[in-house]
Amino acid sequence: TTQARIWGRTNCNFDASGRGGCQTGDCNGVLECRSYGRAPNTLAEYALKQYADQDFIDISVIDGFNIPMEFSSASGQCTRKIRC
């Protein structure tokens, strides 16, 4: 996957069929997300091989803050960590 959004969900409860919900980051009441999580959710994003063959990572709280998060690259050329 060359682009993704990753977020944590809190206080979740699902039945055996994967129906239920989460207090934060809920995905329309299903365990396997097929859409973006409901706010508030701390969000990590990445995009690989973009403009000038560069990779981009970030943490966003535009949809609110629900959990602390750290995000970093596994590349030997990038040693920065993002923490929120």
CORJO-V954869 format. One record per backbone hydrogen bond with DSSP energy under -0.5 kcal/mol. NH is the residue of the N-H (numbers start at 1). CO is the residue of the C=O. E is the energy in kcal/mol with one decimal. If there is no record, write none. Layout:
((NH CO E) (NH CO E))
//
This chain:
((4 46 -2.0) (6 44 -3.2) (8 42 -0.6) (10 24 -1.4) (13 21 -2.3) (15 19 -2.9) (18 15 -2.0) (20 29 -2.1) (21 13 -1.8) (23 10 -1.8) (23 11 -0.5) (24 10 -1.1) (25 38 -1.9) (30 27 -1.3) (31 18 -2.2) (33 31 -0.9) (38 26 -2.6) (40 63 -0.7) (41 63 -0.6) (43 60 -2.6) (44 6 -3.2) (45 58 -2.7) (46 4 -2.0) (47 56 -2.3) (48 2 -3.4) (50 54 -3.5) (53 50 -2.1) (54 51 -1.5) (56 47 -2.8) (58 45 -2.1) (60 43 -3.4) (64 61 -1.9) (71 82 -2.7) (73 80 -0.7) (78 75 -0.8) (79 77 -0.5) (82 71 -2.9) (84 69 -2.8))
//
